[in-house]
Amino acid sequence: MTLDLLPIGQRARIVAVDWPRLAQEEAQRLRALGIDVGARVAIAHRGVFAGRDPLAVTVGRMTVALRRMHAMAMEVESD
């Protein structure tokens, strides 16, 4: 499943990222934040606007906001 479909609060591990789908600058920023293959993540909150953007994603002890289109490029596996 992709990260955008992960239920709120469920922990998962990123198993694949479609980096070419993202702009190079965005991919570099996400990697700098630790969002890459092997990272353990969870959805903390979904936005209330149309498309449910942004997603608040917990990575370790940090929470980052991701666009849904970025989360759709990440395959996750439940822990």
N, C-alpha and C positions, 0 to 999 in steps of 0.2 A: 504494500500500500504506500501511497505517497504521504509525506508529512502533513499536508493540508487536511487529510482525512482522518488523522489520528484523533481519537476521542480526548477531550480535555482531561488532564491529570494522568493519562496512561503514559508510562515510560516506554521509550523505544530507542533503538540504536540505528544510526544512519548506515545503510549498507551500500548505497550507490548515490552518486550525484551526477546529473547531466549538466556538467559545467559549460559545454558549448551553448546551451540554451540560455545562459545568463550573459550579460555584458561582462567584459573582462574586469572592469573596475568593481562591479558588484561581487563577482566571484572572489576577487582578492580580499575585499572587505569581509565577506563571510568566512573565508579561511582564517583571516586574522582574528576573528572572534571565536575560532575553534569549531566552527560549523563545517565539518568535513566527514568523510567516511570514518566510522568507528565512534563518533561522538554520541553520547547518550543525551537524549532530548525528551522534552514533554511539552505539550501545549498547555500554557497556563490560562490563556484567555483568547477569545476571538472577538474581533471588532464587531460593531453593531451596524456599520454602514453596508450598503449594497455590496455583495461579494464577500462580506465578512472579513474585510481588511482593516487593520493589519492583524497578524497573529502575534501573540506574546509567547515566545518560545524560551523555555528554561534549558540552559546548557550549563551543566555543572551548577555553580552557585550564582550564575549570572542569568538575567532575563533580557532578551533582545526582541525587538519588533522586526518581523519579517513580512514582506508582501506575500500574499497568497501564491502569486506566480512563482516566487522563489521556492516556496515550500512544495509546490507541485513538481519541481525538478529534483526532489530528494526522495529516494526510496527508503523506507524504514521497516524495521522488523521489531515486533513487540519483545520486551524483555521478559 
